[in-house]
Amino acid sequence: MKQALILDIQNDYLLPIAKHQIEPTLNGINDLIKSAEKSNVPIIYIRKVFERTQILSNLLRKFTALKGSKGAELDERLIRAKGAYFSKKKADAFSNPSLSTYLNNNDIKDLIVTGVFIEGCVTATVEGALARKFAVTVVEDAVAGATDQSKEAALTKLATQNILILSSEQIFKSETDKGEICNDAFTKIN
């Protein structure tokens, strides 16, 4: 089954994240990017972007992720690799129909999801992927939340769905195994 690595991590959305989770999450994501490149697994960068003309909603969001702002950009510590970039206007990355089109056109059926804010965007994207019949793996050390407790609660909630929750070390087999999720490293979580 062909896979893709989905990254959803922007400057403004790191602000509410527990500070001690940021560096390990970025390290986990960067390790996955390196492994994905070696394994020829497509990398998909997601950004939530809002138009400056949305005055009321921008005010309510405290002007988060405004188009063209530094806050809307990907975190500078994130490795930039060749990949596809998609913007979204809602928490779920699938709110941009071009994402589904890209995945279907490239025969990608299995998504490895990482990023911040697990309580919102990551969970919304996972649920959007499941609704579209994609297989989903969430990388527990490559997602972050507002607190350790809220991160664990979100992972526990996701574990009740038909997805895998793995560590970044468990994601890819050796380079000769074509980048598929390592079947002997996990148990499927219902």
N, C-alpha and C positions, 0 to 999 in steps of 0.2 A: 504494500500500500504506500503510495507516494505521500511524503510529509512536507510540511512547511513549519518554520519557526516564526511565531508572531510575537512582536515586541511592542509594548505600549508603555512608554516611559518618557514623560516630558518634564521639563523644569518645574512648571507650576504645580504639577501633581505630586512632586516630591515633598512639597512644603508640609502637607499634613501627615506625612509618613513618620513613624517612630524613627528617630535619628539613628539609633543603633542598627536598624534594619537596612539602611540605604546602601552602605558600602558592601555588605555581603550580597545584597540583591544585585547590585551592579556587577560585582565579580562573577556571580552565577550566570547572569545574562551574557557577559562578555565571554565566559568559557563556552557557553552554548553557541554563540556566534562563531567562534573559532572552530568548534566541532562541526557546525552546520556547513561552514565553508569547505572544510576538508572532505565532508561527506556529500557535497553537492546538494544539500538540502536548501531550498529557497528560503530566503529571509524576508519577512514582511514587517515593515515599520508602520506603526499606527500613530496618528496624532489627532487629538481632539482640538478643533480650531473654531473660533467664533468670530463672526464679522463684527467690526467696530460699531456698526449701525444698530446693533441689538442693545440699545441703551438700557432698557429695564432689566432684561435678563443678565446683561453684563454687570449691572449694579448688584443684582442678587448674588452673582457668582464672584463678586469682588474683582471683576475685570480679569478673571483667570483665562489663560490660553487665547488671548486675542490674536487674530491673524496678524502676522508680521512682528509680533512681540517676542522677546527672548523667552518668556514663559511658555510660549507655544512650541518652542524648539525642543528637539530631543536633547537629553542631558549630554553635556560635552564629554563626560567620562565614558559614554557608550561607544563601543567600537562601531565605526561606520564601514559596512561591507556592501558589496553589490547586492541590491535587493529591490523590492517593490515598496513604494510609499503610498499610503492611503490616509486621507483625512476623514474625520467623522465629526458629526455634530451632536451625537448622543453617546451615552456610555458604551453601547454595543457597537463594536467595530463593523458589524454587519449592517448597521444603519446606512452605510455607504454601499449601495448595490454593486459597485465595481469590484469590491472584495470578493463576493460570491462568484462573479463572472470570471475574475482572474483565477480563483481556485478551481472552478469547474473547467475552464479552458486549459488549465495545466494538469488536469486529472489528479489534483491533490485532494485526498480524502481524510488525512490524518493531521491534526493541528497540535503543535506544541506551543502552549500559551504561557507567556511571561509578562511581567510588568507591575505597575502600580495603578492603582489603588485596588487591592483584591476585593475589598468590600463593595466596590462599585464597578469600575470599568472591566476588570478582569472577569468578575462573575457575570456581568452582562454579556461580554463577548463569548464566554463559555456557553452560556444559555442560548445565545444566538446561533452558535455553531451546532449545538445539539439539536436545536429546532430545524436546522437545515441538514441533519443527518451526517454530520462530520464526526469522526472519532476524535476525542480530545484528551490530551495529557496536560495537566497543570504541573509546573515545576515549582515545588514547594520552597526551594531556596533561591528562586528567581522571581518571586512575587513579594510584595511588601504591603503592610497595612498601617493603620493609624496607631495601633497598639499590638502587642503580642497576642493579647486575648482576642481582639477583633480579627486578626489574621487567622488564628487557629479556628475561630468560630466559622469564618468564611470557608476555610479548607474543609472543615468538618461537614458543613452544609453541601459543598461541592462533592464530597466523597459519597454522599447519598445518591448521587446521580451516576449515570453510566460513563464514568471517566476514570482515568488513571491519575494518581498523584504520586510523582516521583521526585527524587533529588536530581540535580543537574548531572551528577556522576553516573546516574542510571540511564540517561537518555539515549546516547548513541553507542552502538557497538563499535568495534574496531573499524578502521578506515576501509578494510576489505569487505565489510558487511553492508556497504552501500547506505549507511546512515539510518538504518531502521532502528526503532526503539528496541532495546535489548530485552528480549522475551524472558530471559532467565533472571532478570533483575527485579521483577516486581510481581505483584499479584493484582489482578484487576479488582477495582473497588466498585461495588454495585451502587 
